[in-house]
Amino acid sequence: MLKQSLIAMLLTSAAASAQPFDWPYEDNYGDDLDYLHTIANYETHPLWVEKWQNNLFNKNMIRVNYASVAQTELFSDVRLVINEELLEGLWFRYATTYLATPYRTAQDNYHSIGLEKSLYKTLSIFIYGNPKFEKEEIDIQYGLSFTNADRSHYIRVAYVDVAPFWDDKNDQDGSNLKRPWQIVWQANAQTGRFRFFSEGRYDDGTAREFSSKAEPESLENRFQASKTDDMIFSLYYYRSADSFVELSYSHYSFNETREFDKAILNYEYKNRIDIYKLAYITPLGEKYRLRFGTHAVNQQASSLGHLAHDYRHREIIPFIFWEWFVGPGIFETGYMGSVQEWDYEGQSDIDDPHFDGYIDKIELAYTFDFNGRAFLKIGISQMASLSGFGGGNVQFFLDF
């Protein structure tokens, strides 16, 4: 028994010392403020989101959201869309998204450019690409679009040919084991008092093998498979034009498998995050507005093989914000809290373990309103139950 334990310790030590790649997957397991910061405190205002969704394919818009979430991390959500009708029924479109959050495994950095042509009444076809310096990473998507006359209601579905030039142009001596593809969609439709919105990406995944020219038992990568799904479904019930209830569900999952010449480093990592939201926003007379609700988070992550572990995180985040129309904009104060529980089993120590109990924050912010087309929000927050500054936030929205 002692001999087996010693062998296991030596193997684990060898794997850690010989690790040829970054292992960021467990970096944020001990952070107790990631969700409280990003999905509650720094959430984009629901009226901005509504405007974005309703004009996603008929206006030029930009929205920016930067916030401090740690001493070394900046939450970033930057999105830009350009929609221009070149000729009747012929649209040019450019869109880009940069989303970096502490709890997602990988940053989302994507752009697309292309044309859409009307075929018959509300039916159109479109083709987009995402030009990149590394040509092997270029994707091409082909899709169908159904819209109403002003393009505020839409159903769009596209097939994405993922990295079709990868076999010929990659410099890693690699080849695809299957043809990778994705399905992406956007939908926005309203009937009566109800509006439904959804967008997302289903990824069939990539699987690639690499020819190693190194000596046996080297640290070179021999096989890599990855798959990332990302989607949201939202249902709104309108009591009036600026008063509504929101029920949303978002899903994110990241899966990666890698195999090396040195088999002890092989691993399969998974991270799934499901977030539920129930919220309400309503004006209170002519000078005030109230919004409140709650988020529920369920995260499950695990690794098999190298640095095997299992992590589960559950969290409830209630929030309330009060807004006062004063001066050239809106003064806002908010309160949000978090109740969470988590379990971890694995080989690594969590350096910054979760706080045991209730965590809460308060926020003060002011939003400048530039004629209803542009908005600039500047906010600061303070931890209530924990010591320390709660972070700063800058948001900007413009349609042009």
Secondary structure, DSSP 8 states (H G I E B T S, - for coil): -HHHHHHHHHHHHHHHHT--S---TTTTTT-SSHHIIIIIIT---HHHHHHHHHTTTTS-EEEEEEEEEETTEEEEEEEEEEEEEEETTEEEEEEEEEEE-SSSSS-EEEEEEEEEEEEETTEEEEEEE---SSGGG--EEEEEEEE-TTSSSEEEEEEEE--TTHHHH-SSSEEESS--EEEEEEEEEEETTEEEEEEEEEE--EEEEE---S-TT---EEEEEEEEEEEEEEEEEEEETTEEEEEEEEEEEEEEEEEESSGGG-EEEEEEEEEEEEEEEEEETTTEEEEEEEEEEEEEEEEEETT-EEEEEEEEEEEEEEEEEETTEEEEEEEEEEEEEEEEEESS--SS---SSEEEEEEEEEEEEETTTEEEEEEEEEESSSSSEEEEEEEEEEE-
